[in-house]
Each structure stands twice: as structure tokens, then as C-alpha cells.
Amino acid sequence: MNLKVSPEGEGFGPIARTMKRHTLIGARALEGIVRSAPDTTFLAMAAEIALHHHERWDGAGYPLGLAGYSIPLSARITSVADVFDALTSKRVYKDAMPAEEARLLIEREAGKQFDPVVVDAFLDCFDECVELRQRIDDGTCVLAAAF
């Protein structure tokens, strides 16, 4: 999700610049772990996701302004999931958006913010995503590590 408060896309100025650093900080921390424990390939992918999950298909994202297939697939998938989660989650500063409204927003952003193929895959499993969101919200979903 993009942080914009004006039609000119000025965002939140210094606040947005600081917030955008989380991609670099997260990637750097994970890369340091990978260097000290090279057999942790899943952490190498996690570093890739941390760094690139705010890149946009159209190149208007951050931190590197990558576009299209230059963005790692793991980050393109995570970007859609991250936005769906952010939109459909209640926060202290906002109510949760209905899942169908979030689906429409993500669908409209295919080819702009998101990889259209990843959006199609998301739409194919949308009902399962909504069910999982509901189970997380009502506390009946226990997430466990698969490794």
C-alpha cells in the first residue's frame, strides 16, 4: 500500500522517508544472519522479500525502483499478500476494509502496483485467503512454522 496524502504523491515527507528504510534495515539484518549461517537459504529469500516487497510492477516503488520481472518473484507475491493483509486488518488508526473491497483494489492495481500474473493467482485463491483472514481474526487459526 502506498502512503500518499496529496495528489502530487508527496506522502508524509520525512516520516515516509524514515518508514521506507524498513526495507533496507530488514534486508541488512537478515543478510548478516545468512553470511554467518550460509545453509539458511530460506533466510536469503526472507532478505530478498524484506528488501523488495515495496517495489512496484510499474517501477514507482522503493527502495530501488525496480520494475516488472526485475523484482524477485518472492517479493511480488509478498507484495500482494502484504497489501491484502494491511487493507483487511484493523489498526488503531483505521478500521479493516471488507475483503471484497480489498480484492477490487488489488485487481485494479494489476499491471501498475502488482504483477498481473500474481494478482491472477491471488484471485484464484481469494476465497481461501478470506477464510484464513477470518480464522486469524477470530483466533481459530494457529500459525506454525513449517521448518
C-alpha positions as CSV (number, residue, x, y, z in Angstrom):
1,M,0.0,0.0,0.0
2,N,1.4,3.4,-0.8
3,L,1.5,6.3,1.7
4,K,0.1,9.3,-0.1
5,V,-1.8,12.2,1.3
6,S,-1.7,14.6,-1.7
7,P,-2.5,14.3,-5.4
8,E,1.2,15.1,-6.1
9,G,2.2,12.0,-4.2
10,E,4.2,13.9,-1.6
11,G,3.5,11.2,1.0
12,F,4.3,12.1,4.6
13,G,7.6,13.7,3.8
14,P,10.3,12.9,6.4
15,I,8.0,10.3,8.1
16,A,7.6,8.4,4.8
17,R,11.4,8.6,4.1
18,T,12.0,7.1,7.6
19,M,9.4,4.4,7.2
20,K,10.7,3.4,3.8
21,R,14.0,2.5,5.4
22,H,12.5,-0.6,6.9
23,T,13.1,-2.5,3.7
24,L,16.9,-1.8,3.9
25,I,17.1,-2.4,7.6
26,G,15.3,-5.7,7.5
27,A,17.3,-6.9,4.5
28,R,20.6,-5.9,6.1
29,A,19.8,-7.8,9.3
30,L,18.7,-10.9,7.5
31,E,21.7,-10.8,5.2
32,G,24.0,-10.6,8.2
33,I,22.5,-13.8,9.5
34,V,22.8,-15.5,6.2
35,R,26.5,-14.7,6.0
36,S,27.1,-16.3,9.4
37,A,24.9,-19.3,8.7
38,P,25.1,-19.9,4.9
39,D,22.9,-23.1,4.9
40,T,19.8,-21.0,5.7
41,T,18.5,-20.5,2.2
42,F,15.1,-19.6,3.5
43,L,16.6,-16.6,5.2
44,A,18.2,-15.5,2.0
45,M,14.7,-15.5,0.4
46,A,13.4,-13.6,3.5
47,A,16.1,-10.9,3.0
48,E,15.1,-10.7,-0.7
49,I,11.5,-10.2,0.3
50,A,12.4,-7.7,3.0
51,L,14.3,-5.6,0.5
52,H,11.9,-5.7,-2.4
53,H,8.3,-6.1,-1.1
54,H,7.6,-2.4,-1.7
55,E,8.8,-2.4,-5.3
56,R,6.0,-1.8,-7.8
57,W,5.5,-3.6,-11.1
58,D,5.5,-0.2,-12.9
59,G,8.8,0.8,-11.3
60,A,7.4,3.5,-8.9
61,G,8.2,1.6,-5.7
62,Y,11.1,1.6,-3.4
63,P,13.9,1.2,-2.3
64,L,15.5,0.6,-5.7
65,G,12.7,1.5,-8.2
66,L,12.8,-2.0,-9.8
67,A,10.1,-2.8,-12.3
68,G,8.5,-5.9,-13.8
69,Y,10.5,-9.1,-13.8
70,S,13.5,-7.3,-12.2
71,I,11.5,-7.7,-8.9
72,P,12.1,-11.1,-7.4
73,L,9.1,-13.4,-7.6
74,S,9.1,-13.9,-3.8
75,A,8.7,-10.1,-3.3
76,R,6.0,-9.8,-6.0
77,I,3.9,-12.5,-4.2
78,T,4.6,-11.0,-0.8
79,S,3.6,-7.5,-2.0
80,V,0.1,-8.7,-2.9
81,A,-0.3,-10.6,0.4
82,D,1.1,-7.7,2.4
83,V,-1.4,-5.2,0.9
84,F,-4.3,-7.6,1.3
85,D,-3.3,-8.1,5.0
86,A,-2.8,-4.4,5.6
87,L,-6.2,-3.5,4.0
88,T,-8.2,-6.1,5.7
89,S,-6.6,-5.7,9.2
90,K,-8.0,-3.4,11.9
91,R,-5.4,-1.0,13.1
92,V,-5.6,1.7,15.9
93,Y,-5.7,4.3,13.1
94,K,-8.2,2.6,10.8
95,D,-10.9,0.0,10.5
96,A,-10.5,-3.2,8.5
97,M,-11.5,-2.9,4.9
98,P,-14.0,-5.5,3.7
99,A,-12.2,-8.3,1.8
100,E,-14.2,-7.8,-1.4
101,E,-13.3,-4.1,-1.4
102,A,-9.6,-5.1,-0.9
103,R,-9.9,-7.6,-3.7
104,L,-11.2,-5.0,-6.1
105,L,-8.4,-2.6,-5.2
106,I,-5.8,-5.2,-5.8
107,E,-7.4,-6.2,-9.1
108,R,-7.4,-2.6,-10.2
109,E,-3.6,-2.3,-9.4
110,A,-2.7,-5.3,-11.6
111,G,-0.1,-4.1,-14.1
112,K,0.6,-1.0,-12.0
113,Q,1.5,-1.8,-8.5
114,F,1.3,-5.6,-8.8
115,D,2.5,-8.3,-11.2
116,P,-0.7,-9.2,-13.1
117,V,0.1,-12.9,-13.0
118,V,0.5,-12.8,-9.2
119,V,-2.8,-10.9,-9.0
120,D,-4.5,-13.7,-11.1
121,A,-3.1,-16.3,-8.7
122,F,-4.4,-14.3,-5.7
123,L,-7.8,-14.1,-7.3
124,D,-7.8,-17.8,-7.9
125,C,-7.4,-18.5,-4.2
126,F,-9.2,-15.4,-2.9
127,D,-11.9,-17.4,-1.0
128,E,-9.1,-19.3,0.9
129,C,-7.4,-16.0,1.7
130,V,-10.7,-14.6,3.1
131,E,-11.2,-17.8,5.1
132,L,-7.7,-17.6,6.6
133,R,-8.1,-13.9,7.3
134,Q,-11.4,-14.7,9.2
135,R,-9.7,-17.5,11.2
136,I,-6.8,-15.3,12.2
137,D,-9.3,-12.6,13.3
138,D,-11.4,-14.9,15.4
139,G,-8.4,-16.7,16.9
140,T,-9.2,-20.1,15.5
141,C,-6.1,-20.2,13.2
142,V,-2.8,-21.4,14.7
143,L,0.1,-20.4,12.5
144,A,3.1,-22.8,12.9
145,A,6.5,-22.7,11.3
146,A,6.9,-25.2,8.6
147,F,10.6,-25.7,9.2
